[in-house]
């Protein structure tokens, strides 16, 4: 299901997004704790997004491969380090379009943002069950990360899911 290269890419992109999104965590916290909390949220948010693309593509009979975007991760880390607004593509799934249908390509393109939209939306009903400050922080950061992943991925800018879905829709 996953090649060694994909597993390596998953590891590298996971470390990168953990660092990049650690700045979204509010409050006074040691860097190590901030990094751990960021990893707890950012890694599943990124991987579930990319796996949604991969598994929807496979369901439509296409082959799909996960790739870390090393250049995108470098840009994201550099922007975060400089304290600038962050816009980057940490990973992507390449698909073989030999057997692709228009519907399959559109749904594959929208699968990742749809998953982030679900993770964003589910935080609201879960809020009433949070008892501790740490649980509220976890939910808040989950909401923020998935909101930004949803918004940035739906922008119709080349390289984003929104651009790809729109391109396939208009083809």
Secondary structure, DSSP 8 states (H G I E B T S, - for coil): ---HHHHHHHHHHHHHHHHHHGGG--SS--HHHHHHHHHHHHHHHHHHHHHHHHHHHHHTT--EEEEE-HHHHHHHHHHHHTT-------EEEEE--TT--HHHHHHHHHHHHHHHHHHHHHHHHHGGG--SHHHHHHHHHHHHHHHHHHHHHHS-STTSHHHHHHHHHH-
